């Protein structure tokens, strides 16, 4: 039986993370922006959700450095 996995409500969306890049340093925004661009091409829903969760943590850490 195949298991169907979708992004859950707790998984941040790609659009939300991209929008948060504006508040980061240029170095962090550039680095994380490139990683988010690569996520766009990820077809495996589990890998995509896992990567988005990791990137959300990294965006939050970068936001903390700015504050």
One Martini backbone bead per residue (centre of mass of N, CA, C, O) as a GRO file, in nm:
protein
   67
    1UNK     BB    1   0.095   0.037   0.025
    2UNK     BB    2   0.062   0.361  -0.039
    3UNK     BB    3   0.197   0.661   0.085
    4UNK     BB    4   0.055   0.976   0.155
    5UNK     BB    5   0.229   1.293   0.151
    6UNK     BB    6   0.189   1.602   0.310
    7UNK     BB    7   0.184   1.911   0.396
    8UNK     BB    8   0.168   2.046   0.689
    9UNK     BB    9   0.078   2.294   0.907
   10UNK     BB   10   0.384   2.292   1.031
   11UNK     BB   11   0.481   2.339   0.752
   12UNK     BB   12   0.640   2.553   0.586
   13UNK     BB   13   0.628   2.762   0.335
   14UNK     BB   14   0.797   2.880   0.076
   15UNK     BB   15   0.670   3.162   0.067
   16UNK     BB   16   0.716   3.238   0.364
   17UNK     BB   17   1.026   3.215   0.361
   18UNK     BB   18   1.085   3.417   0.137
   19UNK     BB   19   0.954   3.663   0.285
   20UNK     BB   20   1.172   3.652   0.532
   21UNK     BB   21   1.443   3.745   0.386
   22UNK     BB   22   1.426   4.064   0.407
   23UNK     BB   23   1.520   4.056   0.733
   24UNK     BB   24   1.804   3.984   0.646
   25UNK     BB   25   2.096   3.938   0.575
   26UNK     BB   26   2.257   3.917   0.282
   27UNK     BB   27   2.398   3.650   0.334
   28UNK     BB   28   2.153   3.487   0.438
   29UNK     BB   29   1.957   3.545   0.204
   30UNK     BB   30   2.130   3.417  -0.016
   31UNK     BB   31   2.171   3.134   0.099
   32UNK     BB   32   1.866   3.064   0.154
   33UNK     BB   33   1.760   3.127  -0.129
   34UNK     BB   34   1.911   2.902  -0.275
   35UNK     BB   35   1.784   2.669  -0.114
   36UNK     BB   36   1.488   2.735  -0.188
   37UNK     BB   37   1.520   2.693  -0.493
   38UNK     BB   38   1.586   2.387  -0.472
   39UNK     BB   39   1.310   2.301  -0.345
   40UNK     BB   40   1.123   2.344  -0.590
   41UNK     BB   41   1.241   2.062  -0.731
   42UNK     BB   42   1.113   1.888  -0.515
   43UNK     BB   43   0.915   1.588  -0.526
   44UNK     BB   44   0.954   1.481  -0.249
   45UNK     BB   45   0.753   1.534   0.020
   46UNK     BB   46   0.940   1.457   0.254
   47UNK     BB   47   1.191   1.614   0.173
   48UNK     BB   48   1.056   1.888   0.152
   49UNK     BB   49   0.955   1.907   0.447
   50UNK     BB   50   1.230   1.869   0.582
   51UNK     BB   51   1.374   2.110   0.446
   52UNK     BB   52   1.176   2.332   0.537
   53UNK     BB   53   1.222   2.291   0.839
   54UNK     BB   54   1.524   2.353   0.838
   55UNK     BB   55   1.496   2.639   0.710
   56UNK     BB   56   1.321   2.761   0.932
   57UNK     BB   57   1.541   2.742   1.148
   58UNK     BB   58   1.750   2.918   0.993
   59UNK     BB   59   1.577   3.171   0.972
   60UNK     BB   60   1.537   3.214   1.275
   61UNK     BB   61   1.840   3.245   1.339
   62UNK     BB   62   1.883   3.490   1.150
   63UNK     BB   63   1.676   3.674   1.291
   64UNK     BB   64   1.823   3.676   1.567
   65UNK     BB   65   2.084   3.820   1.461
   66UNK     BB   66   1.934   4.093   1.390
   67UNK     BB   67   1.807   4.168   1.685
   0.00000   0.00000   0.00000
